[in-house]
Amino acid sequence: MLKWALIFFVISLVAALFGFGGIASGAAAIAKVLFYIAIALFAVFLVMGLLAVKAIK
């Protein structure tokens, strides 16, 4: 998912370079949403992993 966020970020940079404001802002918004989803999933799996380690001990 972080890979897709980076792809949309690059698309937004290229679109902004060529002056396509609507496309650039849309791609940047998608990249931002995907980045926050990836961070949230990371936090959830980190907590689950730490709880699993405590349960094993």
A tleap script that builds the chain and sets N, CA, C and O, in Angstrom:
source leaprc.protein.ff14SB
mol = sequence {
  NMET LEU LYS TRP ALA LEU ILE PHE PHE VAL
  ILE SER LEU VAL ALA ALA LEU PHE GLY PHE
  GLY GLY ILE ALA SER GLY ALA ALA ALA ILE
  ALA LYS VAL LEU PHE TYR ILE ALA ILE ALA
  LEU PHE ALA VAL PHE LEU VAL MET GLY LEU
  LEU ALA VAL LYS ALA ILE CLYS
}
set mol.1.N position { 0.833 -1.186 0.000 }
set mol.1.CA position { 0.000 0.000 0.000 }
set mol.1.C position { 0.877 1.249 0.000 }
set mol.1.O position { 0.538 2.249 -0.633 }
set mol.2.N position { 1.986 1.192 0.700 }
set mol.2.CA position { 2.889 2.331 0.700 }
set mol.2.C position { 3.474 2.548 -0.693 }
set mol.2.O position { 3.773 3.675 -1.088 }
set mol.3.N position { 3.629 1.457 -1.425 }
set mol.3.CA position { 4.114 1.548 -2.797 }
set mol.3.C position { 3.135 2.350 -3.650 }
set mol.3.O position { 3.550 3.182 -4.456 }
set mol.4.N position { 1.830 2.102 -3.472 }
set mol.4.CA position { 0.820 2.834 -4.240 }
set mol.4.C position { 0.796 4.300 -3.844 }
set mol.4.O position { 0.582 5.167 -4.692 }
set mol.5.N position { 1.011 4.589 -2.570 }
set mol.5.CA position { 1.066 5.985 -2.125 }
set mol.5.C position { 2.227 6.711 -2.804 }
set mol.5.O position { 2.084 7.857 -3.232 }
set mol.6.N position { 3.367 6.046 -2.900 }
set mol.6.CA position { 4.513 6.659 -3.571 }
set mol.6.C position { 4.259 6.852 -5.065 }
set mol.6.O position { 4.680 7.853 -5.644 }
set mol.7.N position { 3.576 5.901 -5.685 }
set mol.7.CA position { 3.250 6.021 -7.108 }
set mol.7.C position { 2.340 7.225 -7.344 }
set mol.7.O position { 2.584 8.016 -8.255 }
set mol.8.N position { 1.292 7.368 -6.529 }
set mol.8.CA position { 0.400 8.503 -6.698 }
set mol.8.C position { 1.107 9.818 -6.369 }
set mol.8.O position { 0.789 10.851 -6.957 }
set mol.9.N position { 2.054 9.790 -5.442 }
set mol.9.CA position { 2.836 10.994 -5.132 }
set mol.9.C position { 3.657 11.415 -6.349 }
set mol.9.O position { 3.708 12.599 -6.683 }
set mol.10.N position { 4.294 10.458 -7.007 }
set mol.10.CA position { 5.087 10.760 -8.191 }
set mol.10.C position { 4.180 11.272 -9.313 }
set mol.10.O position { 4.545 12.205 -10.028 }
set mol.11.N position { 3.003 10.666 -9.466 }
set mol.11.CA position { 2.051 11.135 -10.473 }
set mol.11.C position { 1.653 12.577 -10.191 }
set mol.11.O position { 1.561 13.389 -11.111 }
set mol.12.N position { 1.418 12.896 -8.923 }
set mol.12.CA position { 1.036 14.269 -8.587 }
set mol.12.C position { 2.173 15.246 -8.862 }
set mol.12.O position { 1.928 16.369 -9.304 }
set mol.13.N position { 3.416 14.831 -8.606 }
set mol.13.CA position { 4.551 15.711 -8.896 }
set mol.13.C position { 4.704 15.954 -10.389 }
set mol.13.O position { 4.947 17.084 -10.813 }
set mol.14.N position { 4.564 14.910 -11.183 }
set mol.14.CA position { 4.681 15.049 -12.640 }
set mol.14.C position { 3.538 15.900 -13.182 }
set mol.14.O position { 3.758 16.754 -14.040 }
set mol.15.N position { 2.329 15.679 -12.695 }
set mol.15.CA position { 1.187 16.463 -13.156 }
set mol.15.C position { 1.338 17.930 -12.756 }
set mol.15.O position { 0.982 18.822 -13.527 }
set mol.16.N position { 1.859 18.183 -11.568 }
set mol.16.CA position { 2.077 19.564 -11.145 }
set mol.16.C position { 3.161 20.232 -11.989 }
set mol.16.O position { 3.084 21.426 -12.279 }
set mol.17.N position { 4.159 19.461 -12.376 }
set mol.17.CA position { 5.234 19.987 -13.207 }
set mol.17.C position { 4.699 20.455 -14.554 }
set mol.17.O position { 5.144 21.472 -15.086 }
set mol.18.N position { 3.747 19.713 -15.099 }
set mol.18.CA position { 3.181 20.073 -16.397 }
set mol.18.C position { 1.990 21.018 -16.287 }
set mol.18.O position { 1.431 21.422 -17.306 }
set mol.19.N position { 1.592 21.378 -15.062 }
set mol.19.CA position { 0.560 22.372 -14.881 }
set mol.19.C position { -0.856 21.842 -14.829 }
set mol.19.O position { -1.799 22.616 -14.996 }
set mol.20.N position { -1.037 20.566 -14.607 }
set mol.20.CA position { -2.377 19.992 -14.482 }
set mol.20.C position { -2.773 20.027 -13.008 }
set mol.20.O position { -2.547 19.055 -12.288 }
set mol.21.N position { -3.352 21.117 -12.557 }
set mol.21.CA position { -3.647 21.314 -11.142 }
set mol.21.C position { -4.653 20.335 -10.589 }
set mol.21.O position { -4.473 19.821 -9.485 }
set mol.22.N position { -5.717 20.063 -11.339 }
set mol.22.CA position { -6.757 19.162 -10.850 }
set mol.22.C position { -6.263 17.739 -10.686 }
set mol.22.O position { -6.555 17.079 -9.689 }
set mol.23.N position { -5.517 17.273 -11.665 }
set mol.23.CA position { -4.985 15.913 -11.611 }
set mol.23.C position { -3.949 15.802 -10.498 }
set mol.23.O position { -3.905 14.803 -9.781 }
set mol.24.N position { -3.119 16.829 -10.356 }
set mol.24.CA position { -2.079 16.809 -9.332 }
set mol.24.C position { -2.690 16.785 -7.937 }
set mol.24.O position { -2.236 16.032 -7.076 }
set mol.25.N position { -3.699 17.589 -7.708 }
set mol.25.CA position { -4.300 17.610 -6.371 }
set mol.25.C position { -5.058 16.318 -6.089 }
set mol.25.O position { -5.075 15.843 -4.954 }
set mol.26.N position { -5.682 15.749 -7.113 }
set mol.26.CA position { -6.375 14.468 -6.930 }
set mol.26.C position { -5.419 13.342 -6.603 }
set mol.26.O position { -5.680 12.546 -5.701 }
set mol.27.N position { -4.319 13.267 -7.324 }
set mol.27.CA position { -3.328 12.218 -7.074 }
set mol.27.C position { -2.659 12.421 -5.718 }
set mol.27.O position { -2.355 11.450 -5.025 }
set mol.28.N position { -2.427 13.672 -5.337 }
set mol.28.CA position { -1.830 13.942 -4.026 }
set mol.28.C position { -2.786 13.548 -2.903 }
set mol.28.O position { -2.353 13.039 -1.869 }
set mol.29.N position { -4.062 13.778 -3.098 }
set mol.29.CA position { -5.045 13.397 -2.081 }
set mol.29.C position { -5.106 11.879 -1.925 }
set mol.29.O position { -5.185 11.369 -0.807 }
set mol.30.N position { -5.069 11.166 -3.038 }
set mol.30.CA position { -5.081 9.701 -2.992 }
set mol.30.C position { -3.820 9.193 -2.292 }
set mol.30.O position { -3.890 8.285 -1.463 }
set mol.31.N position { -2.671 9.777 -2.626 }
set mol.31.CA position { -1.412 9.369 -1.994 }
set mol.31.C position { -1.452 9.612 -0.491 }
set mol.31.O position { -0.966 8.791 0.288 }
set mol.32.N position { -2.030 10.735 -0.083 }
set mol.32.CA position { -2.108 11.055 1.341 }
set mol.32.C position { -2.993 10.060 2.080 }
set mol.32.O position { -2.645 9.612 3.172 }
set mol.33.N position { -4.135 9.712 1.492 }
set mol.33.CA position { -5.045 8.750 2.117 }
set mol.33.C position { -4.382 7.381 2.235 }
set mol.33.O position { -4.447 6.747 3.288 }
set mol.34.N position { -3.745 6.925 1.161 }
set mol.34.CA position { -3.082 5.624 1.185 }
set mol.34.C position { -1.934 5.600 2.197 }
set mol.34.O position { -1.698 4.581 2.845 }
set mol.35.N position { -1.222 6.717 2.331 }
set mol.35.CA position { -0.138 6.788 3.298 }
set mol.35.C position { -0.671 6.658 4.719 }
set mol.35.O position { -0.102 5.926 5.530 }
set mol.36.N position { -1.754 7.360 5.027 }
set mol.36.CA position { -2.319 7.275 6.378 }
set mol.36.C position { -2.902 5.887 6.663 }
set mol.36.O position { -2.827 5.412 7.796 }
set mol.37.N position { -3.471 5.243 5.670 }
set mol.37.CA position { -3.967 3.876 5.849 }
set mol.37.C position { -2.794 2.936 6.139 }
set mol.37.O position { -2.889 2.072 7.011 }
set mol.38.N position { -1.689 3.107 5.405 }
set mol.38.CA position { -0.510 2.263 5.619 }
set mol.38.C position { 0.060 2.467 7.018 }
set mol.38.O position { 0.464 1.499 7.662 }
set mol.39.N position { 0.099 3.702 7.496 }
set mol.39.CA position { 0.604 3.980 8.836 }
set mol.39.C position { -0.312 3.353 9.893 }
set mol.39.O position { 0.164 2.784 10.875 }
set mol.40.N position { -1.620 3.461 9.686 }
set mol.40.CA position { -2.574 2.883 10.636 }
set mol.40.C position { -2.429 1.363 10.680 }
set mol.40.O position { -2.434 0.777 11.763 }
set mol.41.N position { -2.302 0.717 9.520 }
set mol.41.CA position { -2.123 -0.735 9.484 }
set mol.41.C position { -0.810 -1.142 10.161 }
set mol.41.O position { -0.755 -2.158 10.855 }
set mol.42.N position { 0.236 -0.352 9.959 }
set mol.42.CA position { 1.508 -0.630 10.616 }
set mol.42.C position { 1.343 -0.601 12.129 }
set mol.42.O position { 1.829 -1.488 12.831 }
set mol.43.N position { 0.661 0.414 12.623 }
set mol.43.CA position { 0.467 0.540 14.076 }
set mol.43.C position { -0.349 -0.627 14.627 }
set mol.43.O position { -0.029 -1.162 15.689 }
set mol.44.N position { -1.404 -1.025 13.908 }
set mol.44.CA position { -2.248 -2.139 14.356 }
set mol.44.C position { -1.443 -3.429 14.410 }
set mol.44.O position { -1.503 -4.157 15.401 }
set mol.45.N position { -0.690 -3.717 13.351 }
set mol.45.CA position { 0.081 -4.957 13.323 }
set mol.45.C position { 1.243 -4.929 14.315 }
set mol.45.O position { 1.642 -5.975 14.827 }
set mol.46.N position { 1.783 -3.752 14.590 }
set mol.46.CA position { 2.824 -3.644 15.601 }
set mol.46.C position { 2.276 -3.998 16.974 }
set mol.46.O position { 2.905 -4.752 17.716 }
set mol.47.N position { 1.119 -3.466 17.317 }
set mol.47.CA position { 0.488 -3.773 18.605 }
set mol.47.C position { 0.126 -5.254 18.680 }
set mol.47.O position { 0.346 -5.898 19.706 }
set mol.48.N position { -0.426 -5.792 17.598 }
set mol.48.CA position { -0.784 -7.220 17.595 }
set mol.48.C position { 0.449 -8.091 17.769 }
set mol.48.O position { 0.399 -9.099 18.474 }
set mol.49.N position { 1.552 -7.718 17.140 }
set mol.49.CA position { 2.779 -8.471 17.283 }
set mol.49.C position { 3.330 -8.422 18.696 }
set mol.49.O position { 3.806 -9.428 19.222 }
set mol.50.N position { 3.264 -7.251 19.308 }
set mol.50.CA position { 3.756 -7.121 20.678 }
set mol.50.C position { 2.876 -7.908 21.657 }
set mol.50.O position { 3.382 -8.496 22.613 }
set mol.51.N position { 1.585 -7.919 21.421 }
set mol.51.CA position { 0.685 -8.698 22.278 }
set mol.51.C position { 0.898 -10.203 22.101 }
set mol.51.O position { 0.793 -10.970 23.059 }
set mol.52.N position { 1.194 -10.614 20.876 }
set mol.52.CA position { 1.435 -12.031 20.614 }
set mol.52.C position { 2.712 -12.500 21.296 }
set mol.52.O position { 2.765 -13.618 21.809 }
set mol.53.N position { 3.733 -11.665 21.307 }
set mol.53.CA position { 4.984 -12.021 21.971 }
set mol.53.C position { 4.768 -12.167 23.476 }
set mol.53.O position { 5.304 -13.084 24.097 }
set mol.54.N position { 3.984 -11.264 24.058 }
set mol.54.CA position { 3.695 -11.359 25.496 }
set mol.54.C position { 2.876 -12.609 25.803 }
set mol.54.O position { 3.056 -13.225 26.853 }
set mol.55.N position { 1.979 -12.988 24.896 }
set mol.55.CA position { 1.131 -14.166 25.123 }
set mol.55.C position { 1.950 -15.452 25.054 }
set mol.55.O position { 1.622 -16.426 25.732 }
set mol.56.N position { 2.993 -15.469 24.260 }
set mol.56.CA position { 3.827 -16.667 24.102 }
set mol.56.C position { 4.671 -16.882 25.366 }
set mol.56.O position { 4.892 -18.021 25.776 }
set mol.57.N position { 5.131 -15.812 25.970 }
set mol.57.CA position { 6.006 -15.918 27.146 }
set mol.57.C position { 5.284 -16.371 28.340 }
set mol.57.O position { 5.882 -16.510 29.407 }
savepdb mol mol.pdb
quit
